[in-house]
Amino acid sequence: MPPPLSASPAPSLSATLRRLVQSFAGQPAARRMARPAPGQGCPGGAPRAPRVVVVGSGFAGLRLLRALERLLPPEAAELTVISPVDHLPYASLMPQVCASSVEPRHLAVATRRALRRTVLRLGHAVDVDPQARTVTVQGNDGTVDQLGWDRLVLAPGSVTSTFDVPGVRDHAIGLKNLNQAVYLRDHVLRQLELADAAHDVGERRALCTFVVVGGGYTGTELAAQMTRFTRRAVANYPRVRAEDIRWALVDHSSRLLHELAAPLGRRAGEVLAARGVEVRLRTAVTEVGERFVRMRGADDGGGAERTIDTRTVVWCAGVAPSPLMATIGLPTSHGRLVVDEYFRVAGVAGLFALGDAAAVPDLTRGGEPAGQTAQHAVRQATVAARNLAASLGHGNARPYRHHDLGFVVDLGGRDAVANPLGLTLHGLPAVVATRAYHVYALNNGSNRARVLSDWALDLVAPHQIVQLGFARGPRPTIASAEETGIYPTARPQPAAARLLT
Ligand SMILES: Cc1cc2nc3c(=O)[nH]c(=O)nc-3n(C[C@H](O)[C@H](O)[C@H](O)COP(=O)(O)OP(=O)(O)OC[C@H]3O[C@@H](n4cnc5c(N)ncnc54)[C@H](O)[C@@H]3O)c2cc1C
């Protein structure tokens, strides 16, 4: 159990310096929310409830707060969530947003509706001071505030990892949030429109060439579903033929879907091949430009580089924990904040972390960090809520333990592959398992009904081939779309921590 809370000490020197630098740089200095310690009297006389602040309202943050609202009586804690968006984006179905099978709003689980008494602060947590027990919030409206906390839960998820491959940051498109999914759909339709108007055959071919990098579940689903979408959409563009459309899926490993058993990866490869997707395995992308992608494949003979002319490279090659974690100056493992199986950060009473951004030991796999999946995030949230409530004197803490239930990969149409509870499924049974899982995991009646109606419509109605205008201006970089440039530079970690990373 975490040690009892102490009253907040004075702000650290680094926090004071940072505020001074901000004010010299012309940024608004953070407003400090002065507040008495828990149990001490408020100006009105009543003792104030401890403040619980949660960073992120994704799979982990939202589920944790729902559980806390159940576990804690209203007077036991003041609950606040900091999030740049007012919803949980159900990421698992984002490839279907790109492919027009599901409307983007139907994947957005509304935070304000899901939570009854949690205060939502729209913005980013940009700095955490574990000594001063404050979190700095850069509001979506441009304000900068500092919030004190008695319990802080960090669940800011992850961002696209570009692995420092030249050009990826500037020219590739990521798929980590709903904005990017909507943008990608518009972008693809815009390429078809430009191809329709192009006179040069080479130019038309490049505009109709789409390259997805990363053969995990996101990249494989995207390539499979987008091939169907573009083949259908082409009928709306008289000068573009179905044969002009080319989709390629590139991965450096020797098989697709490394998260699943090898036969399911092979099966997905067969489905992709039948749809005409070029699958390039054992191939590493070496550079992405505005009008090309370069790659080197082990099977290309002599290691020569191959260049593909394209205006579209979608980067689904991996994720990295939120950059916020590296700025705190606490031990990380591959960028994920190190916590114990109770989600506690060693040495900082009242600080918890979970989800993609935390290295939560998976006791079912010898304490290796748990996978960065929604499956883990939501289950961690339930246990973390229980442990946080226990730290406030409500119930008992328990360690996190979860056996992976498997993966589901929807390839569109009548194709899917899945391994729920160790079963190996493909074709229609896998489609049923996949869709049933998503409906269950959406965990919200209104969103479930909307997604089900989208799927029903998708069976009978043609797609609406319209652009909403998102792809007209300059292409957003991955950093701007995922707002990763807003954090102060990383603080040095303790020596022991560096050994872990
Ligand atoms: C396209 C795609 C498909 C996927 N498919 C599957 C699947 O089929 N099955 C599966 O198990 N997993 C899947 N995943 C992975 C799964 O979505 C993640 O593992 C899961 O979202 C992690 O939950 P989380 O709460 O840690 O992070 P998230 O759900 O990403 O939530 C983090 C939240 O924090 C917010 N945030 C970020 N920075 C800050 C900040 N500084 N301050 C405040 N808020 C912040 C973000 O806006 C976000 O809302 C998929 C992911 C993607 C991108």
PDBQT file of the ligand as one rigid body, heavy atoms in Angstrom, charges set to zero:
ROOT
HETATM    1  C1  LIG A 601      -5.578   2.187 -35.388  1.00  0.00    +0.000 C 
HETATM    2  C2  LIG A 601      -5.455   1.446 -34.087  1.00  0.00    +0.000 A 
HETATM    3  C3  LIG A 601      -6.064   0.201 -33.941  1.00  0.00    +0.000 A 
HETATM    4  C4  LIG A 601      -5.955  -0.499 -32.733  1.00  0.00    +0.000 A 
HETATM    5  N1  LIG A 601      -6.591  -1.708 -32.607  1.00  0.00    +0.000 NA
HETATM    6  C5  LIG A 601      -6.539  -2.363 -31.414  1.00  0.00    +0.000 A 
HETATM    7  C6  LIG A 601      -7.223  -3.596 -31.232  1.00  0.00    +0.000 A 
HETATM    8  O1  LIG A 601      -7.880  -4.089 -32.165  1.00  0.00    +0.000 OA
HETATM    9  N2  LIG A 601      -7.146  -4.208 -30.011  1.00  0.00    +0.000 N 
HETATM   10  C7  LIG A 601      -6.433  -3.668 -28.963  1.00  0.00    +0.000 A 
HETATM   11  O2  LIG A 601      -6.427  -4.263 -27.871  1.00  0.00    +0.000 OA
HETATM   12  N3  LIG A 601      -5.769  -2.511 -29.110  1.00  0.00    +0.000 NA
HETATM   13  C8  LIG A 601      -5.804  -1.836 -30.302  1.00  0.00    +0.000 A 
HETATM   14  N4  LIG A 601      -5.129  -0.657 -30.462  1.00  0.00    +0.000 N 
HETATM   15  C9  LIG A 601      -4.306  -0.154 -29.349  1.00  0.00    +0.000 C 
HETATM   16  C10 LIG A 601      -5.150   0.585 -28.335  1.00  0.00    +0.000 C 
HETATM   17  O3  LIG A 601      -5.916   1.582 -28.961  1.00  0.00    +0.000 OA
HETATM   18  C11 LIG A 601      -4.236   1.211 -27.276  1.00  0.00    +0.000 C 
HETATM   19  O4  LIG A 601      -3.444   0.211 -26.705  1.00  0.00    +0.000 OA
HETATM   20  C12 LIG A 601      -5.091   1.865 -26.195  1.00  0.00    +0.000 C 
HETATM   21  O5  LIG A 601      -5.749   2.976 -26.753  1.00  0.00    +0.000 OA
HETATM   22  C13 LIG A 601      -4.238   2.319 -25.018  1.00  0.00    +0.000 C 
HETATM   23  O6  LIG A 601      -5.067   2.936 -24.080  1.00  0.00    +0.000 OA
HETATM   24  P1  LIG A 601      -4.557   4.232 -23.287  1.00  0.00    +0.000 P 
HETATM   25  O7  LIG A 601      -5.681   4.665 -22.432  1.00  0.00    +0.000 OA
HETATM   26  O8  LIG A 601      -3.240   3.958 -22.685  1.00  0.00    +0.000 OA
HETATM   27  O9  LIG A 601      -4.299   5.315 -24.419  1.00  0.00    +0.000 OA
HETATM   28  P2  LIG A 601      -5.402   6.028 -25.375  1.00  0.00    +0.000 P 
HETATM   29  O10 LIG A 601      -6.620   5.194 -25.508  1.00  0.00    +0.000 OA
HETATM   30  O11 LIG A 601      -4.642   6.384 -26.592  1.00  0.00    +0.000 OA
HETATM   31  O12 LIG A 601      -5.776   7.303 -24.554  1.00  0.00    +0.000 OA
HETATM   32  C14 LIG A 601      -4.870   8.319 -24.255  1.00  0.00    +0.000 C 
HETATM   33  C15 LIG A 601      -5.633   9.612 -24.196  1.00  0.00    +0.000 C 
HETATM   34  O13 LIG A 601      -4.803  10.584 -23.594  1.00  0.00    +0.000 OA
HETATM   35  C16 LIG A 601      -4.906  11.782 -24.296  1.00  0.00    +0.000 C 
HETATM   36  N5  LIG A 601      -3.642  12.505 -24.093  1.00  0.00    +0.000 N 
HETATM   37  C17 LIG A 601      -2.477  12.342 -24.743  1.00  0.00    +0.000 A 
HETATM   38  N6  LIG A 601      -1.550  13.174 -24.247  1.00  0.00    +0.000 NA
HETATM   39  C18 LIG A 601      -2.148  13.864 -23.260  1.00  0.00    +0.000 A 
HETATM   40  C19 LIG A 601      -1.703  14.880 -22.376  1.00  0.00    +0.000 A 
HETATM   41  N7  LIG A 601      -0.462  15.350 -22.397  1.00  0.00    +0.000 N 
HETATM   42  N8  LIG A 601      -2.585  15.384 -21.490  1.00  0.00    +0.000 NA
HETATM   43  C20 LIG A 601      -3.870  14.916 -21.443  1.00  0.00    +0.000 A 
HETATM   44  N9  LIG A 601      -4.333  13.955 -22.262  1.00  0.00    +0.000 NA
HETATM   45  C21 LIG A 601      -3.483  13.441 -23.151  1.00  0.00    +0.000 A 
HETATM   46  C22 LIG A 601      -5.141  11.376 -25.733  1.00  0.00    +0.000 C 
HETATM   47  O14 LIG A 601      -5.796  12.406 -26.441  1.00  0.00    +0.000 OA
HETATM   48  C23 LIG A 601      -6.008  10.136 -25.572  1.00  0.00    +0.000 C 
HETATM   49  O15 LIG A 601      -7.361  10.479 -25.609  1.00  0.00    +0.000 OA
HETATM   50  C24 LIG A 601      -5.219   0.064 -31.656  1.00  0.00    +0.000 A 
HETATM   51  C25 LIG A 601      -4.604   1.309 -31.808  1.00  0.00    +0.000 A 
HETATM   52  C26 LIG A 601      -4.724   2.001 -33.007  1.00  0.00    +0.000 A 
HETATM   53  C27 LIG A 601      -4.061   3.363 -33.142  1.00  0.00    +0.000 C 
ENDROOT
TORSDOF 0
